[in-house]
Amino acid sequence: GVGKTTHAKAVGTAASAPFPSGSLGSIVDAAAGEAARHVRRLFSIARQCAPSVVFLDEFQALFGRREGKSSHARQLVSQLFQEFDRIEQTPDARVVVLAATNKPRMIDPAFFSPGRFDRVVYVGLPDYEGRVAIFRSLEGRSSARWPATPETLAEKTEGYSGADIASVARFAALFCVRRWEKQGGDDDDGEEEAAFRLLRDDFDAALAQVKPSVTSEMTKSLRAWFESRRRVG
């Protein structure tokens, strides 16, 4: 929930490069032997519409360590290695491969060899300015007026991910609707539209409902792994 997919799409947008059609969902649902074919097809499309960006989310789910894996899983990892090699051996391939994971230790170390994933980027939790920007974006898309500024809400959500912050806004809207329904569809002045003003109580209730999904232990563990990769690189 820290915006890994958004970052990947931003790369494609900045480079005016499309994301070729295809998803890990189709690979997960594929029968034994079909998954590798899906991977080949995905990269074939990427090469045809190059320059392009291939994005593999939840990477560890399919391309984790090979030890103890089934022959089907090992075949899938080997197929991806072959696709990397094809890109490396084709100077004008112009295909960028990005992957995202919350569990980097589960990924086969061979993927971090030269010519595969050459760079590791740590995407941490949003800082104060980041949280302000997220709340401001959510407020801009909301049809209801907010009682607190993005700055005030950002101060109350240290340690929250972008997904957590979006949940806070959704729950605040939900509590607002419930309050409106209890009032019979009108506010105290009989103005229906005004009843959709979010109150501080709505956000207080939302903050009590939504707690940070990323613990300090998780952050420390991910940061430690990232620093170890930087030393290796």
Disulfide bonds with the S-S distance in Angstrom:
none
